[in-house]
C-alpha cells in the first residue's frame, strides 16, 4: 500500500453496521505505517448515516474532524 500523502479523518459511528470497525481500524493502521496522517474519530451511540447530518448529535465531532483537516487543530 502506498501513502496517499494527504491528512485523513475517518468519522465512524460506533453503531455503524455497514462498515465493520475492524476494517476501519486496519486501514488506519496501514495508512499510518505508510506515513499518512490519519485520525479515527469514533462517535458513541450513532450509526452510519448519523455522521452525515448536521442535525444529529454526531455533528460536533464531524465538525471537529473537518477543522482538524483544514487547519490542524480541533475547534475550541
N, CA, C and O atoms as a GROMACS GRO file, in nm:
protein
  304
    1UNK      N    1   0.085  -0.118   0.000
    1UNK     CA    2   0.000   0.000   0.000
    1UNK      C    3   0.088   0.123   0.000
    1UNK      O    4   0.191   0.126   0.068
    2UNK      N    5   0.048   0.223  -0.076
    2UNK     CA    6   0.122   0.348  -0.083
    2UNK      C    7   0.049   0.457  -0.006
    2UNK      O    8  -0.074   0.458   0.002
    3UNK      N    9   0.126   0.547   0.050
    3UNK     CA   10   0.067   0.659   0.122
    3UNK      C   11  -0.009   0.749   0.025
    3UNK      O   12   0.034   0.769  -0.089
    4UNK      N   13  -0.121   0.803   0.070
    4UNK     CA   14  -0.197   0.898  -0.011
    4UNK      C   15  -0.134   1.036  -0.008
    4UNK      O   16  -0.145   1.113  -0.104
    5UNK      N   17  -0.067   1.067   0.103
    5UNK     CA   18   0.002   1.196   0.113
    5UNK      C   19  -0.087   1.312   0.152
    5UNK      O   20  -0.048   1.428   0.139
    6UNK      N   21  -0.206   1.283   0.200
    6UNK     CA   22  -0.296   1.389   0.247
    6UNK      C   23  -0.351   1.349   0.384
    6UNK      O   24  -0.373   1.231   0.409
    7UNK      N   25  -0.374   1.446   0.472
    7UNK     CA   26  -0.435   1.414   0.601
    7UNK      C   27  -0.573   1.353   0.580
    7UNK      O   28  -0.647   1.391   0.489
    8UNK      N   29  -0.607   1.258   0.666
    8UNK     CA   30  -0.736   1.190   0.657
    8UNK      C   31  -0.802   1.184   0.793
    8UNK      O   32  -0.738   1.156   0.894
    9UNK      N   33  -0.931   1.211   0.794
    9UNK     CA   34  -1.011   1.196   0.916
    9UNK      C   35  -1.124   1.099   0.882
    9UNK      O   36  -1.207   1.126   0.796
   10UNK      N   37  -1.126   0.986   0.951
   10UNK     CA   38  -1.232   0.888   0.931
   10UNK      C   39  -1.327   0.900   1.048
   10UNK      O   40  -1.290   0.873   1.162
   11UNK      N   41  -1.450   0.939   1.019
   11UNK     CA   42  -1.551   0.956   1.122
   11UNK      C   43  -1.642   0.834   1.116
   11UNK      O   44  -1.704   0.806   1.014
   12UNK      N   45  -1.649   0.763   1.228
   12UNK     CA   46  -1.718   0.635   1.230
   12UNK      C   47  -1.813   0.630   1.348
   12UNK      O   48  -1.774   0.657   1.461
   13UNK      N   49  -1.938   0.596   1.321
   13UNK     CA   50  -2.036   0.578   1.428
   13UNK      C   51  -2.019   0.442   1.493
   13UNK      O   52  -2.009   0.341   1.423
   14UNK      N   53  -2.017   0.437   1.624
   14UNK     CA   54  -1.995   0.312   1.695
   14UNK      C   55  -2.100   0.205   1.662
   14UNK      O   56  -2.074   0.086   1.676
   15UNK      N   57  -2.218   0.248   1.618
   15UNK     CA   58  -2.323   0.152   1.580
   15UNK      C   59  -2.331   0.132   1.429
   15UNK      O   60  -2.432   0.084   1.377
   16UNK      N   61  -2.225   0.169   1.359
   16UNK     CA   62  -2.222   0.152   1.213
   16UNK      C   63  -2.222   0.004   1.181
   16UNK      O   64  -2.132  -0.069   1.222
   17UNK      N   65  -2.324  -0.042   1.107
   17UNK     CA   66  -2.329  -0.182   1.069
   17UNK      C   67  -2.305  -0.201   0.919
   17UNK      O   68  -2.323  -0.310   0.866
   18UNK      N   69  -2.263  -0.094   0.851
   18UNK     CA   70  -2.229  -0.104   0.709
   18UNK      C   71  -2.080  -0.126   0.689
   18UNK      O   72  -2.038  -0.201   0.602
   19UNK      N   73  -1.999  -0.060   0.771
   19UNK     CA   74  -1.854  -0.071   0.763
   19UNK      C   75  -1.804  -0.124   0.897
   19UNK      O   76  -1.803  -0.050   0.996
   20UNK      N   77  -1.763  -0.249   0.903
   20UNK     CA   78  -1.719  -0.306   1.030
   20UNK      C   79  -1.596  -0.233   1.088
   20UNK      O   80  -1.504  -0.196   1.016
   21UNK      N   81  -1.600  -0.213   1.218
   21UNK     CA   82  -1.492  -0.141   1.287
   21UNK      C   83  -1.354  -0.202   1.262
   21UNK      O   84  -1.258  -0.126   1.244
   22UNK      N   85  -1.338  -0.335   1.261
   22UNK     CA   86  -1.204  -0.390   1.235
   22UNK      C   87  -1.146  -0.348   1.100
   22UNK      O   88  -1.024  -0.331   1.088
   23UNK      N   89  -1.230  -0.330   1.000
   23UNK     CA   90  -1.181  -0.287   0.869
   23UNK      C   91  -1.129  -0.143   0.878
   23UNK      O   92  -1.024  -0.111   0.823
   24UNK      N   93  -1.204  -0.057   0.946
   24UNK     CA   94  -1.163   0.082   0.962
   24UNK      C   95  -1.031   0.090   1.040
   24UNK      O   96  -0.940   0.162   1.001
   25UNK      N   97  -1.022   0.014   1.148
   25UNK     CA   98  -0.901   0.018   1.230
   25UNK      C   99  -0.780  -0.037   1.154
   25UNK      O  100  -0.669   0.013   1.170
   26UNK      N  101  -0.801  -0.140   1.073
   26UNK     CA  102  -0.691  -0.194   0.993
   26UNK      C  103  -0.643  -0.090   0.891
   26UNK      O  104  -0.522  -0.072   0.873
   27UNK      N  105  -0.737  -0.023   0.826
   27UNK     CA  106  -0.698   0.080   0.730
   27UNK      C  107  -0.616   0.190   0.798
   27UNK      O  108  -0.512   0.232   0.746
   28UNK      N  109  -0.662   0.235   0.913
   28UNK     CA  110  -0.590   0.340   0.986
   28UNK      C  111  -0.448   0.294   1.020
   28UNK      O  112  -0.353   0.370   1.005
   29UNK      N  113  -0.435   0.170   1.064
   29UNK     CA  114  -0.303   0.118   1.097
   29UNK      C  115  -0.210   0.113   0.978
   29UNK      O  116  -0.094   0.155   0.987
   30UNK      N  117  -0.259   0.064   0.867
   30UNK     CA  118  -0.177   0.054   0.746
   30UNK      C  119  -0.144   0.192   0.693
   30UNK      O  120  -0.030   0.218   0.655
   31UNK      N  121  -0.242   0.280   0.689
   31UNK     CA  122  -0.217   0.416   0.638
   31UNK      C  123  -0.115   0.489   0.725
   31UNK      O  124  -0.029   0.561   0.673
   32UNK      N  125  -0.124   0.471   0.855
   32UNK     CA  126  -0.029   0.534   0.946
   32UNK      C  127   0.111   0.478   0.923
   32UNK      O  128   0.209   0.552   0.924
   33UNK      N  129   0.121   0.347   0.905
   33UNK     CA  130   0.251   0.284   0.880
   33UNK      C  131   0.316   0.332   0.751
   33UNK      O  132   0.438   0.333   0.740
   34UNK      N  133   0.235   0.371   0.653
   34UNK     CA  134   0.291   0.420   0.527
   34UNK      C  135   0.327   0.568   0.534
   34UNK      O  136   0.381   0.623   0.438
   35UNK      N  137   0.296   0.631   0.647
   35UNK     CA  138   0.334   0.771   0.665
   35UNK      C  139   0.223   0.872   0.655
   35UNK      O  140   0.247   0.992   0.669
   36UNK      N  141   0.102   0.827   0.632
   36UNK     CA  142  -0.010   0.921   0.626
   36UNK      C  143  -0.051   0.968   0.765
   36UNK      O  144  -0.035   0.895   0.864
   37UNK      N  145  -0.103   1.089   0.772
   37UNK     CA  146  -0.159   1.143   0.894
   37UNK      C  147  -0.307   1.111   0.895
   37UNK      O  148  -0.384   1.167   0.818
   38UNK      N  149  -0.347   1.018   0.984
   38UNK     CA  150  -0.484   0.970   0.987
   38UNK      C  151  -0.539   0.980   1.128
   38UNK      O  152  -0.473   0.941   1.225
   39UNK      N  153  -0.659   1.032   1.137
   39UNK     CA  154  -0.729   1.039   1.266
   39UNK      C  155  -0.858   0.960   1.252
   39UNK      O  156  -0.938   0.982   1.161
   40UNK      N  157  -0.879   0.866   1.346
   40UNK     CA  158  -1.004   0.791   1.352
   40UNK      C  159  -1.087   0.849   1.464
   40UNK      O  160  -1.045   0.851   1.580
   41UNK      N  161  -1.205   0.897   1.429
   41UNK     CA  162  -1.298   0.954   1.527
   41UNK      C  163  -1.415   0.857   1.540
   41UNK      O  164  -1.493   0.840   1.446
   42UNK      N  165  -1.426   0.794   1.655
   42UNK     CA  166  -1.536   0.701   1.680
   42UNK      C  167  -1.638   0.773   1.767
   42UNK      O  168  -1.608   0.818   1.877
   43UNK      N  169  -1.759   0.784   1.716
   43UNK     CA  170  -1.865   0.857   1.786
   43UNK      C  171  -1.959   0.755   1.850
   43UNK      O  172  -2.026   0.678   1.780
   44UNK      N  173  -1.964   0.753   1.984
   44UNK     CA  174  -2.050   0.656   2.052
   44UNK      C  175  -2.198   0.685   2.027
   44UNK      O  176  -2.240   0.800   2.016
   45UNK      N  177  -2.275   0.579   2.019
   45UNK     CA  178  -2.420   0.592   2.016
   45UNK      C  179  -2.481   0.632   1.884
   45UNK      O  180  -2.600   0.661   1.878
   46UNK      N  181  -2.402   0.635   1.776
   46UNK     CA  182  -2.459   0.673   1.646
   46UNK      C  183  -2.423   0.568   1.542
   46UNK      O  184  -2.328   0.491   1.558
   47UNK      N  185  -2.501   0.567   1.435
   47UNK     CA  186  -2.480   0.472   1.327
   47UNK      C  187  -2.417   0.535   1.204
   47UNK      O  188  -2.363   0.646   1.209
   48UNK      N  189  -2.425   0.463   1.096
   48UNK     CA  190  -2.360   0.501   0.971
   48UNK      C  191  -2.409   0.636   0.916
   48UNK      O  192  -2.327   0.719   0.878
   49UNK      N  193  -2.536   0.657   0.913
   49UNK     CA  194  -2.591   0.776   0.849
   49UNK      C  195  -2.594   0.899   0.941
   49UNK      O  196  -2.606   1.011   0.893
   50UNK      N  197  -2.585   0.878   1.070
   50UNK     CA  198  -2.586   0.991   1.164
   50UNK      C  199  -2.470   1.086   1.142
   50UNK      O  200  -2.481   1.206   1.169
   51UNK      N  201  -2.359   1.035   1.094
   51UNK     CA  202  -2.241   1.120   1.074
   51UNK      C  203  -2.254   1.212   0.954
   51UNK      O  204  -2.170   1.300   0.934
   52UNK      N  205  -2.357   1.192   0.872
   52UNK     CA  206  -2.373   1.272   0.752
   52UNK      C  207  -2.474   1.386   0.768
   52UNK      O  208  -2.497   1.461   0.673
   53UNK      N  209  -2.534   1.400   0.884
   53UNK     CA  210  -2.636   1.502   0.902
   53UNK      C  211  -2.599   1.602   1.011
   53UNK      O  212  -2.566   1.564   1.123
   54UNK      N  213  -2.606   1.731   0.978
   54UNK     CA  214  -2.576   1.833   1.080
   54UNK      C  215  -2.684   1.842   1.188
   54UNK      O  216  -2.668   1.919   1.283
   55UNK      N  217  -2.791   1.767   1.174
   55UNK     CA  218  -2.899   1.772   1.273
   55UNK      C  219  -2.888   1.662   1.378
   55UNK      O  220  -2.979   1.645   1.459
   56UNK      N  221  -2.777   1.587   1.379
   56UNK     CA  222  -2.761   1.479   1.476
   56UNK      C  223  -2.658   1.518   1.582
   56UNK      O  224  -2.586   1.617   1.569
   57UNK      N  225  -2.654   1.438   1.687
   57UNK     CA  226  -2.558   1.461   1.795
   57UNK      C  227  -2.414   1.438   1.749
   57UNK      O  228  -2.320   1.482   1.815
   58UNK      N  229  -2.397   1.371   1.636
   58UNK     CA  230  -2.263   1.341   1.586
   58UNK      C  231  -2.196   1.461   1.522
   58UNK      O  232  -2.074   1.462   1.503
   59UNK      N  233  -2.273   1.563   1.488
   59UNK     CA  234  -2.220   1.669   1.404
   59UNK      C  235  -2.105   1.747   1.467
   59UNK      O  236  -2.015   1.791   1.395
   60UNK      N  237  -2.104   1.766   1.597
   60UNK     CA  238  -1.993   1.840   1.658
   60UNK      C  239  -1.862   1.764   1.639
   60UNK      O  240  -1.757   1.826   1.620
   61UNK      N  241  -1.866   1.633   1.644
   61UNK     CA  242  -1.746   1.553   1.619
   61UNK      C  243  -1.705   1.558   1.472
   61UNK      O  244  -1.586   1.563   1.441
   62UNK      N  245  -1.802   1.556   1.384
   62UNK     CA  246  -1.773   1.569   1.241
   62UNK      C  247  -1.709   1.705   1.215
   62UNK      O  248  -1.611   1.714   1.141
   63UNK      N  249  -1.765   1.809   1.273
   63UNK     CA  250  -1.711   1.944   1.256
   63UNK      C  251  -1.568   1.952   1.308
   63UNK      O  252  -1.483   2.014   1.244
   64UNK      N  253  -1.540   1.891   1.422
   64UNK     CA  254  -1.404   1.892   1.478
   64UNK      C  255  -1.307   1.822   1.382
   64UNK      O  256  -1.195   1.868   1.365
   65UNK      N  257  -1.350   1.713   1.321
   65UNK     CA  258  -1.265   1.642   1.225
   65UNK      C  259  -1.239   1.729   1.103
   65UNK      O  260  -1.127   1.731   1.052
   66UNK      N  261  -1.340   1.800   1.056
   66UNK     CA  262  -1.322   1.890   0.942
   66UNK      C  263  -1.225   2.002   0.978
   66UNK      O  264  -1.137   2.035   0.898
   67UNK      N  265  -1.239   2.060   1.096
   67UNK     CA  266  -1.148   2.165   1.140
   67UNK      C  267  -1.004   2.114   1.148
   67UNK      O  268  -0.910   2.184   1.110
   68UNK      N  269  -0.986   1.992   1.197
   68UNK     CA  270  -0.852   1.933   1.203
   68UNK      C  271  -0.793   1.922   1.063
   68UNK      O  272  -0.676   1.952   1.043
   69UNK      N  273  -0.874   1.879   0.967
   69UNK     CA  274  -0.826   1.867   0.830
   69UNK      C  275  -0.790   2.002   0.770
   69UNK      O  276  -0.692   2.015   0.696
   70UNK      N  277  -0.871   2.103   0.801
   70UNK     CA  278  -0.849   2.236   0.743
   70UNK      C  279  -0.731   2.310   0.804
   70UNK      O  280  -0.653   2.373   0.732
   71UNK      N  281  -0.718   2.303   0.936
   71UNK     CA  282  -0.612   2.383   0.996
   71UNK      C  283  -0.532   2.312   1.105
   71UNK      O  284  -0.459   2.376   1.181
   72UNK      N  285  -0.545   2.182   1.113
   72UNK     CA  286  -0.460   2.104   1.201
   72UNK      C  287  -0.495   2.108   1.348
   72UNK      O  288  -0.416   2.063   1.431
   73UNK      N  289  -0.612   2.162   1.383
   73UNK     CA  290  -0.650   2.161   1.524
   73UNK      C  291  -0.801   2.155   1.539
   73UNK      O  292  -0.875   2.196   1.450
   74UNK      N  293  -0.844   2.104   1.651
   74UNK     CA  294  -0.986   2.096   1.680
   74UNK      C  295  -1.037   2.232   1.723
   74UNK      O  296  -0.962   2.311   1.780
   75UNK      N  297  -1.165   2.263   1.696
   75UNK     CA  298  -1.219   2.391   1.740
   75UNK      C  299  -1.228   2.398   1.892
   75UNK      O  300  -1.241   2.296   1.959
   76UNK      N  301  -1.221   2.516   1.944
   76UNK     CA  302  -1.228   2.538   2.090
   76UNK      C  303  -1.370   2.521   2.140
   76UNK      O  304  -1.396   2.535   2.259
   0.00000   0.00000   0.00000
